[in-house]
Amino acid sequence: MIEIIIILALILAIIFGFWTGFTDAAYATAGIVATRAVKTNQAIALSTIGSLIGMTVFGSAVAKTIGTGIITEGYASGEVIIATLIGALIFDVIFSWVYSLPISETHVLIGGLIGAGVAAGGWEIIQVGGIINKVVIPLITSPFVAILVAFSITGILIRAFRNRPASKMNRRFKRLQIVATFLFAVTDASNDAQKVMGIITMILFYYGYISEFAVPFWVIIASYVAIASGVVFGGWKIVKTMATKITRVRPYQGFASDLSSSMILGVAAFFGLPMSSTHIANGTLMGVGLTRGKKSVKWGTMRSIIWAWILSAPLAAVLGYFLYYVIIIFA
């Protein structure tokens, strides 16, 4: 039975990685699709290659935060991980696919892990200090940081090229946007794949397959391949929401948005902050839109997205909590 639990937990971790890549195609390609800088299949190819290259750039700081900074290591059993991932996937699939909302996989994963962890060992196993410093504060502040950075970069571009012909600059920024999108894909995958790496390494460490929390090379490969495979199939319903329903995006704005996102996610991956690419991507799109005034942002869509953000972690935690008790009945 233990072997079955381990295998099921590992399979679910890979499925979660695939689903993360599936929805992340929206974040990495929304800007470039909105400006028609490349064709949709080219955008997916660009994002896929960037996702695979990401594993050669950053280490495993985010994976360590997920694996050791949320719940006490001795409680990361297969049942806890299964409850976490099933709860996260149920919530994520319903809201991101059925309702086409860009839900944060970071939120639902951490929420589910906290809920299942509390069910298994009580509130005392929750690493409150680590969660506040490396999870809660970055998740709360990241949308505002993204808005500010994107707004500033876009403003600089507008001022620097205000006397240049718009048609000529649009052609140039379409080419530059390809580079920015690639960088976004690299940093996005680096952050998200490490969350999968952290979950798998938790399982291996709990059951004694490794003697310390160090991510094996095969886990790195499997996590990035799962993310990249999801990107290939891409969540185009979510792409439509982000590319057309938040703000109208011109090439220079798409460049500024993707460049801002890649900068923030790169810093987050370096310092081990499991930051939400959903928050970052939406924040940067809002930031570039606000350079044309408040009316340029479609606030009705943003209100729906923000409510989804607010509810995702608590609801995933509740699902993880109750699913743990269901699972141990059959374990």
NORGI-V920996 format. One record per helix or strand of 2 or more residues. SS is the DSSP state (H for helix, E for strand). FROM is the first residue (numbers start at 1). TO is the last residue. If there is no record, write none. Layout:
ss=[SS;SS]
from=[FROM;FROM]
to=[TO;TO]
This chain:
ss=[H;H;H;H;H;H;H;H;H;H;H;H;H;H;H]
from=[2;40;61;73;78;105;123;128;166;217;236;251;277;294;299]
to=[34;56;68;75;98;121;125;160;206;233;244;271;290;296;330]
